Amino acid sequence: MERLQIAYARIVRTSDMLKKANAQVDSEFIVVNEKAESELKAIRMTRLELLPCEDDFLHFSVADNGLFNAISSLGDITSRINFQYTTETFNRSDEQLSILSAPLLRMDGTNLNCRPVYGVDLRIIVKYPYDNVPQSFGRDGTDDGLLNRPWGVCCNSSGHIIVSDRSNNRIQVFDSNGRFLYKFGKCGSGPAQFKTPAGITVNPFNQIVVADKDNHRIQILSMLGDPILLFGTEGHANGQFHYPWDVACNAQGDIVVSDTRNHRIQLFNCEGAFIGKFGCDNDWRPPYAKAHKLLDSPRGVCFTPQGNVLVTDFNNHRIVTIDKTLSHAQFLGEEGTGPKQFCRPQGIICDDHGNIIVVDTKNYRLQIFDKHGNFLFEFGKRGRNADQFESPCGMCLTPEGRIIVVDYGHTRVQIF
């Protein structure tokens, strides 16, 4: 408040100077004009020190859907200076790439809690896979664009495909057609270093969130791989992990983590502060085996548009829906090969209509359900052809609704 009062006094003083200068000779007006320019520069510096500014992204620390609905009824959030993105650029030997960073959060009243890709204006609805010609990229190796036991995949609003290249201990970024763009990370335990990174997602602030599995932590990085935040250590207490496998973010930036060998999920805010958990807190062996059966080595996680959490319950061969309070659960599926049956499910995501796409790993297929859990269709079988898999795992949607699957057993990424 004191800085605002000083800035206001400067504005009044500058205005008075300019009014008096109108009655002076030209030489005196030039002097006054220079003083006014100096005062205005000081005022602008004050503005930079006072946060938040209208051209910063907006973030609500407490989920309040009533407030979101009220804001969305007023239309899109815009800035008087027509600001929408900042742009980070970097040079590669043959070209310059521009990466969009820190977009304004658009309030689309239909999807207040989760979207498959943030920063996209239109609704993202899963496309029937055979409406498009399948594409694939990647093969085994360590060079740029090659992969080694990849698991996680996600897209940003530009359609770039971001892959956790697990045994190469790095993240690689490709364009929408699978052409290599850039990479970051190496083996280690420091910031922006990884040990077998697994799940990966892009939060509403256009930052990359990675489950750094064998470092037992979560890392948040810029789109270019600059470290922003890391949290978590190995253990069983709240906020600790034992091989975290997958991550997902809601529209507030809250992060849900599948804490696989602790047989639970944990929820954190965008700054890494623990919010809650669901699953087994204890050693899974008897006498705790019954509690352990709530979740047995959970793998994939995502949010529904309503803010509930979906989990692929890997060893129980089912999908678990957990309400946003993390206190109630419903179950979909059982072990088997038919519709609504699974064998070691892994990746999972919801589109903007709430349709659920599940990677049914050891049945070598994907299954798609509506928001109520009704079976819609499936595709895929075991094999090496364009629409076949060998241990599919991570999965995401593109801004156009196409399905991207990491075909782990064939060391490739497929786009349908």
C-alpha positions in Angstrom: 0.0 0.0 0.0 2.8 2.4 0.8 4.4 1.9 -2.6 1.1 2.5 -4.3 0.7 5.8 -2.3 4.2 6.9 -3.4 3.5 6.0 -7.0 0.2 8.0 -6.9 2.0 11.0 -5.4 4.5 10.8 -8.3 1.7 10.7 -10.8 0.0 13.9 -9.3 3.4 15.7 -9.1 4.1 14.8 -12.8 0.6 16.0 -13.9 1.1 19.3 -12.1 4.5 19.9 -13.7 3.1 19.3 -17.2 0.1 21.6 -16.6 2.5 24.4 -15.5 4.8 23.8 -18.4 2.1 24.5 -20.9 2.4 28.2 -20.0 6.2 28.3 -20.2 8.7 28.9 -23.0 9.8 26.0 -25.1 13.2 25.6 -23.4 11.6 25.3 -20.0 9.0 22.9 -21.3 11.9 20.6 -22.6 13.3 20.5 -19.1 10.0 19.7 -17.5 9.3 17.0 -20.1 12.6 15.3 -19.2 11.7 15.3 -15.5 8.3 13.9 -16.3 9.8 11.1 -18.3 12.1 10.2 -15.4 9.1 10.2 -13.0 7.1 7.9 -15.3 10.0 5.5 -15.5 10.1 5.3 -11.7 6.3 4.6 -11.7 6.7 1.8 -14.2 9.4 0.2 -12.0 7.0 0.3 -9.1 4.4 -1.5 -11.2 6.9 -4.3 -12.0 7.5 -4.8 -8.3 3.8 -5.1 -7.4 2.5 -8.7 -8.1 0.3 -10.0 -9.5 0.0 -7.9 -12.7 -2.8 -8.3 -15.1 -0.5 -9.9 -17.7 0.5 -12.7 -15.4 -1.3 -16.0 -15.5 -4.1 -16.4 -13.0 -4.1 -19.1 -10.4 -6.8 -19.9 -7.7 -5.2 -21.6 -4.7 -8.6 -23.0 -3.5 -10.9 -24.9 -5.7 -14.2 -22.9 -5.9 -16.4 -24.1 -8.7 -19.0 -21.5 -7.8 -16.5 -18.7 -8.4 -15.3 -20.4 -11.6 -18.9 -20.6 -12.9 -19.4 -16.9 -12.1 -16.3 -15.9 -13.9 -16.9 -18.2 -16.9 -20.4 -16.6 -17.4 -18.7 -13.2 -18.0 -16.7 -14.6 -21.0 -13.0 -15.2 -21.6 -10.3 -13.7 -19.4 -8.4 -11.2 -21.5 -5.8 -8.4 -21.0 -6.0 -4.9 -22.2 -2.6 -5.3 -23.8 -3.8 -8.4 -25.8 -1.4 -10.6 -23.9 -1.8 -14.3 -24.1 1.6 -16.0 -24.1 5.2 -15.4 -23.4 7.6 -17.1 -25.8 10.8 -18.9 -25.1 13.1 -19.5 -28.0 16.3 -21.5 -28.4 18.5 -22.3 -31.4 19.2 -25.7 -32.9 21.9 -26.1 -35.6 19.4 -26.0 -38.5 16.5 -23.9 -37.1 15.1 -21.8 -34.4 12.1 -23.1 -32.4 9.6 -21.1 -30.4 8.0 -22.7 -27.3 4.8 -21.2 -25.9 5.1 -20.7 -22.1 2.8 -19.7 -19.3 -0.5 -19.3 -21.1 -3.4 -17.5 -19.4 -5.8 -20.0 -17.9 -9.1 -19.9 -20.0 -12.3 -20.4 -18.0 -14.3 -22.8 -20.2 -17.3 -23.5 -17.9 -17.6 -27.1 -19.3 -14.2 -28.3 -18.0 -13.3 -26.6 -14.7 -11.3 -29.4 -13.1 -9.4 -31.3 -15.8 -8.6 -31.3 -19.5 -6.6 -33.8 -21.5 -4.5 -30.8 -22.9 -4.6 -27.4 -21.3 -4.5 -24.2 -23.3 -6.7 -25.5 -26.2 -9.8 -23.5 -27.0 -11.9 -26.3 -28.5 -13.2 -29.3 -26.8 -11.0 -32.4 -27.1 -13.0 -35.5 -27.9 -11.4 -38.8 -28.6 -11.4 -39.8 -32.2 -12.2 -43.2 -33.5 -8.7 -44.6 -34.2 -9.4 -46.0 -37.7 -10.6 -42.5 -38.9 -6.9 -41.6 -39.3 -3.9 -43.2 -40.9 -1.7 -44.6 -38.0 1.7 -43.1 -37.6 4.7 -44.2 -35.5 8.1 -43.1 -34.6 11.1 -44.3 -32.5 13.3 -47.3 -32.3 15.8 -48.5 -29.7 19.0 -46.5 -29.2 20.6 -43.6 -27.4 20.9 -41.0 -30.1 18.5 -38.0 -30.5 15.0 -39.2 -31.3 15.8 -42.8 -30.3 14.2 -44.4 -27.2 15.1 -47.0 -24.5 12.2 -48.5 -22.5 9.9 -45.4 -22.8 6.8 -45.2 -20.7 5.1 -41.8 -20.3 3.8 -39.5 -23.0 1.8 -36.2 -23.1 1.1 -33.3 -25.4 1.2 -29.6 -24.9 -1.2 -27.1 -26.6 1.2 -26.7 -29.6 0.7 -30.4 -30.3 4.3 -31.3 -29.3 4.7 -34.9 -28.1 6.7 -35.2 -24.9 8.1 -38.6 -24.0 9.8 -39.9 -20.9 12.7 -41.9 -22.3 13.0 -44.0 -19.3 16.3 -46.0 -19.5 18.0 -43.1 -21.3 17.1 -41.0 -18.2 15.9 -38.0 -20.2 12.8 -36.3 -21.7 12.5 -36.0 -25.5 10.2 -33.6 -27.3 8.9 -34.3 -30.8 6.6 -32.4 -33.2 3.1 -33.6 -33.9 4.4 -35.9 -36.7 7.1 -37.5 -34.5 10.1 -35.4 -35.7 12.7 -34.9 -33.0 12.9 -31.3 -31.7 15.0 -31.4 -28.5 15.8 -33.2 -25.3 16.8 -32.5 -21.7 18.0 -34.4 -18.7 20.6 -37.0 -17.8 21.1 -39.7 -15.2 21.5 -38.3 -11.7 19.7 -37.0 -8.6 20.1 -33.3 -9.1 17.6 -30.8 -10.5 16.6 -31.7 -14.1 18.3 -35.1 -13.7 16.4 -38.3 -13.7 16.5 -42.0 -12.8 14.1 -43.9 -15.0 11.4 -41.2 -15.4 8.0 -42.7 -16.0 4.7 -40.7 -16.0 4.7 -37.2 -17.5 2.1 -34.5 -18.0 1.8 -30.8 -18.8 0.1 -28.6 -16.1 -2.2 -25.6 -16.7 0.8 -23.3 -16.5 2.5 -25.0 -19.5 5.1 -26.7 -17.2 6.2 -30.3 -17.5 5.5 -32.5 -14.5 7.5 -35.8 -14.3 7.3 -38.8 -12.0 11.1 -39.3 -11.4 10.5 -42.9 -10.4 13.8 -44.3 -9.1 14.6 -40.9 -7.4 11.3 -41.3 -5.6 10.2 -37.7 -6.3 8.2 -35.4 -8.6 9.9 -32.8 -10.7 8.3 -29.7 -12.3 10.2 -28.1 -15.2 9.7 -25.5 -17.8 8.9 -26.5 -21.4 12.6 -26.2 -22.2 13.6 -28.4 -19.2 14.7 -25.7 -16.7 14.0 -26.9 -13.1 11.2 -25.2 -11.3 10.3 -27.4 -8.3 11.0 -30.9 -7.0 9.5 -32.6 -4.0 9.4 -36.0 -2.4 11.9 -38.5 -0.9 11.8 -42.2 -0.5 9.6 -43.5 2.3 6.1 -44.2 3.5 5.0 -41.0 5.2 2.8 -38.4 3.7 4.6 -36.7 0.9 7.1 -39.5 0.5 7.1 -42.1 -2.3 8.2 -45.6 -3.1 8.5 -45.7 -6.9 6.0 -43.0 -8.0 4.8 -44.1 -11.5 2.3 -41.6 -13.0 1.2 -38.0 -12.6 -1.8 -35.9 -13.7 -2.9 -32.3 -13.0 -6.3 -30.6 -12.6 -7.1 -27.0 -13.7 -5.8 -25.6 -10.4 -2.5 -27.3 -10.9 -3.0 -29.9 -8.2 -0.9 -33.0 -8.9 -2.1 -36.6 -8.3 0.6 -39.2 -8.1 0.4 -43.0 -8.3 2.7 -44.0 -5.4 3.0 -47.5 -6.8 4.8 -49.6 -4.2 3.1 -47.8 -1.3 -0.1 -49.0 -3.0 -1.8 -45.6 -2.8 -2.3 -42.3 -4.6 -1.3 -39.0 -3.2 -2.6 -35.5 -4.0 -0.5 -32.3 -3.8 -1.1 -28.7 -4.7 0.9 -27.0 -7.4 3.7 -26.1 -4.9 4.1 -29.7 -3.8 2.3 -29.4 -0.5 0.5 -32.6 0.6 -3.3 -32.5 0.4 -4.5 -36.0 0.8 -4.2 -39.7 -0.1 -6.2 -42.8 -0.8 -5.0 -46.4 -0.4 -2.9 -48.5 1.9 -0.5 -46.7 4.4 0.9 -49.9 5.9 3.1 -52.8 4.8 1.0 -54.7 2.3 1.8 -58.1 3.7 -0.5 -59.8 6.3 -2.2 -58.7 8.4 -2.7 -55.7 6.1 -3.5 -57.6 2.9 -7.2 -56.7 3.0 -6.4 -53.0 3.1 -3.8 -53.5 0.4 -6.5 -54.8 -1.9 -7.9 -51.2 -2.2 -5.1 -50.5 -4.6 -2.4 -53.0 -5.7 0.5 -51.3 -7.4 -1.5 -48.5 -9.0 -0.1 -47.3 -12.3 -1.9 -44.7 -14.5 -3.8 -41.7 -13.1 -6.0 -39.0 -14.5 -8.7 -36.5 -13.5 -12.2 -36.6 -14.8 -13.8 -33.3 -16.0 -15.7 -33.3 -12.7 -12.4 -33.5 -10.6 -12.6 -37.1 -9.6 -9.5 -39.3 -9.9 -9.3 -42.4 -12.1 -6.6 -45.0 -11.4 -5.5 -48.2 -13.2 -5.3 -50.8 -10.4 -2.5 -52.8 -12.1 -2.5 -56.1 -10.1 -6.2 -56.0 -9.3 -7.0 -55.7 -13.1 -9.5 -52.9 -12.8 -10.2 -49.2 -12.9 -10.8 -47.3 -9.6 -12.8 -44.1 -9.5 -12.0 -42.0 -6.4 -14.1 -38.9 -5.5 -12.4 -35.5 -5.2 -12.4 -35.8 -1.4 -10.4 -39.0 -1.7 -12.8 -40.8 0.6 -15.0 -42.9 -1.6 -14.2 -45.3 -4.5 -16.0 -47.2 -7.2 -14.6 -50.0 -9.2 -14.9 -50.9 -12.9 -13.8 -54.2 -14.4 -12.2 -57.5 -13.5 -9.5 -59.8 -14.8 -10.3 -61.2 -18.2 -10.2 -60.7 -22.0 -13.7 -59.5 -22.7 -15.2 -56.0 -22.7 -14.8 -54.3 -19.3 -12.2 -56.9 -18.4 -8.5 -56.1 -18.0 -5.1 -57.7 -17.7 -2.5 -55.3 -16.1 -4.0 -51.9 -17.2 -1.7 -49.0 -17.3 -2.2 -45.6 -19.0 -5.5 -43.8 -18.7 -7.0 -40.5 -19.7 -10.4 -38.7 -20.0 -11.5 -36.5 -22.8 -13.6 -33.3 -22.4 -16.8 -35.3 -22.5 -15.6 -37.6 -19.8 -15.0 -40.6 -22.1 -12.4 -42.9 -20.6 -9.5 -44.4 -22.6 -7.6 -47.2 -20.9 -4.4 -49.1 -22.0 -5.2 -52.8 -21.4 -1.5 -53.8 -21.4 -1.4 -57.5 -21.4 -4.5 -57.8 -23.6 -2.5 -55.7 -26.1 -5.4 -53.3 -26.7 -7.1 -50.1 -25.7 -10.6 -49.9 -24.3 -12.8 -46.8 -24.5 -15.8 -46.2 -22.2 -18.3 -43.4 -21.8 -18.3 -41.3 -18.6 -20.6 -43.8 -16.9 -18.3 -46.7 -17.6 -20.3 -48.2 -20.5 -18.2 -49.9 -23.0 -17.9 -48.1 -26.4 -15.2 -49.9 -28.4 -11.7 -51.4 -28.3 -8.8 -51.6 -30.8 -5.5 -53.3 -31.0 -4.0 -56.8 -30.7 -0.6 -58.3 -30.3 1.8 -57.9 -33.1 4.2 -55.5 -34.9 1.9 -53.9 -37.5 0.7 -50.3 -37.3 -2.3 -51.0 -35.2 -0.8 -53.7 -33.0 1.2 -53.6 -29.7 3.7 -55.4 -27.5 3.1 -54.2 -24.0 1.5 -50.8 -24.6 1.8 -48.5 -21.5 1.6 -44.7 -21.4 -1.0 -42.9 -23.4 -2.4 -39.4 -24.1 -4.6 -37.4 -26.4 -3.5 -34.7 -28.9 -5.3 -31.3 -29.1 -7.2 -32.8 -32.0 -8.3 -35.8 -30.0 -6.0 -38.4 -31.6 -4.7 -41.2 -29.4 -1.0 -41.5 -28.8 0.3 -44.7 -27.2 3.8 -45.7 -26.1 4.4 -49.2 -27.5 6.9 -50.2 -24.9 7.7 -53.7 -26.3 8.5 -52.3 -29.8 10.3 -49.2 -28.5 8.0 -46.8 -30.5 5.3 -44.3 -30.1 2.1 -44.8 -32.2 -0.4 -42.1 -33.2 -4.0 -43.1 -34.1 
